[in-house]
Amino acid sequence: MLIVEDVTKNFGQFNALKNINLEFHNGVYGLLAPNGAGKTTLIKMLTTLLFPTSGSIRYDGEDIIKMDERYREMIGYLPQEFGYYKNYSPTSYLLYLAALKGIHRKTAIARVEELLKTVALDHVANKKMKKFSGGMIQRVGIAQAMLNDPKILILDEPTAGLDPKERVRFRNLLTNLARDRIVILSTHIVSDVESIANEIIMIKNQEVLYKDTVSNICGNIQGLVYETKVAYDETERFRSTYLTLSEKQENGSMYMRFLTEDTAKAEWKPVHPNLEDVFLYIYQDGVLSDDQTA
Ligand SMILES: Nc1ncnc2c1ncn2[C@@H]1O[C@H](COP(=O)(O)OP(=O)(O)OP(=O)(O)O)[C@@H](O)[C@H]1O
């Protein structure tokens, strides 16, 4: 079990995270927040690339910084951008990394073969990676993070650049891997984690706002989400009155999904909130688009 206790991280005068308390067991955890909220900072502390300013992170009761090498041997990490050699095949790349990690050649050959099957790349095991799709490269990234059969697998924004089909495959792979390990996945894309995470962690204003199941988190805005049809010339006024969650145009009308605490009107249809609704509600003032953060 991995425990984050009262962790605060400052960069000089700047406070990036404060009083973070978290507990991880086997399963998938989705760390979900807009860019800049502190996900990478938290992940870097979980991988010992950064140290907390105060507080501690413990694995089975031991401080991970004191465990040092023993802890790092137990974790697998896929950073936001991982370096690979495009002229290598997945097999030669993974064998090279295994050698760096001190894994015996014979063990490494068997492990790499097994891993490439797990990530469904066995058919291209000896092909150069330069022609691989984003999804295939990402699966090589997971395979490298899994080389040491980690107890904790940490993935930072792993689905960037994947097409919808690759995302589904990726989610299925993670669910399998999480049966006997902790998988922590950071993302600002709700659909990456909504269907697979046992728990979602949302950070706001440097603190953990939620750490709960999807349904419990959605329960927080139960009864506040509606759909209704709005005439075209009314849409601007509607948008400025209610928090619009999504809208779709059909047969000359606009169908708005929105959130309000006002008393419901007869024409509003109450709907079950989903995680995307919660995300838009929670971060309505601070959701930055990729363009803004690039
Ligand atoms: N080394 C640093 N020095 C100063 N400020 C930093 C440093 N690293 C991160 N920050 C700041 O801390 C905040 C959190 O950054 P962090 O990278 O953890 O966010 P994030 O949620 O992971 O976003 P992204 O997905 O864009 O990486 C940001 O405001 C960032 O500018």
The ligand as a MOL file (V3000), in Angstrom:
LIG
                    3D

  0  0  0     0  0            999 V3000
M  V30 BEGIN CTAB
M  V30 COUNTS 31 33 0 0 0
M  V30 BEGIN ATOM
M  V30 1 N 10.3770 23.4500 -11.2040 0
M  V30 2 C 9.3620 24.3060 -11.0660 0
M  V30 3 N 9.5740 25.5730 -10.6420 0
M  V30 4 C 8.5590 26.4430 -10.4840 0
M  V30 5 N 7.2580 26.1470 -10.7210 0
M  V30 6 C 6.9950 24.9080 -11.1470 0
M  V30 7 C 8.0160 23.9220 -11.3520 0
M  V30 8 N 7.4140 22.7670 -11.7800 0
M  V30 9 C 6.0990 23.0430 -11.8490 0
M  V30 10 N 5.8330 24.3120 -11.4670 0
M  V30 11 C 4.5010 24.9390 -11.3950 0
M  V30 12 O 3.6780 24.1430 -10.5650 0
M  V30 13 C 2.3570 24.0620 -11.0950 0
M  V30 14 C 1.9860 22.6160 -11.3120 0
M  V30 15 O 2.7520 22.1000 -12.4090 0
M  V30 16 P 2.5840 20.6280 -12.9470 0
M  V30 17 O 3.5200 20.4450 -14.0840 0
M  V30 18 O 2.6870 19.6870 -11.8090 0
M  V30 19 O 1.0850 20.6530 -13.4710 0
M  V30 20 P 0.2910 19.5360 -14.2700 0
M  V30 21 O -1.0670 19.4910 -13.6720 0
M  V30 22 O 1.0450 18.2840 -14.3050 0
M  V30 23 O 0.2270 20.1410 -15.7070 0
M  V30 24 P 0.8520 19.5110 -17.0170 0
M  V30 25 O -0.0960 18.4400 -17.3880 0
M  V30 26 O 0.8360 20.6870 -17.9540 0
M  V30 27 O 2.2290 19.0430 -16.7000 0
M  V30 28 C 2.3450 24.8880 -12.3670 0
M  V30 29 O 1.8390 26.1610 -12.0690 0
M  V30 30 C 3.8070 24.9760 -12.7500 0
M  V30 31 O 4.0830 26.1760 -13.4370 0
M  V30 END ATOM
M  V30 BEGIN BOND
M  V30 1 1 1 2
M  V30 2 1 2 3
M  V30 3 2 2 7
M  V30 4 2 3 4
M  V30 5 1 4 5
M  V30 6 2 5 6
M  V30 7 1 6 7
M  V30 8 1 6 10
M  V30 9 1 7 8
M  V30 10 2 8 9
M  V30 11 1 9 10
M  V30 12 1 10 11
M  V30 13 1 11 12
M  V30 14 1 11 30
M  V30 15 1 12 13
M  V30 16 1 13 14
M  V30 17 1 13 28
M  V30 18 1 14 15
M  V30 19 1 15 16
M  V30 20 2 16 17
M  V30 21 1 16 18
M  V30 22 1 16 19
M  V30 23 1 19 20
M  V30 24 2 20 21
M  V30 25 1 20 22
M  V30 26 1 20 23
M  V30 27 1 23 24
M  V30 28 2 24 25
M  V30 29 1 24 26
M  V30 30 1 24 27
M  V30 31 1 28 29
M  V30 32 1 28 30
M  V30 33 1 30 31
M  V30 END BOND
M  V30 END CTAB
M  END
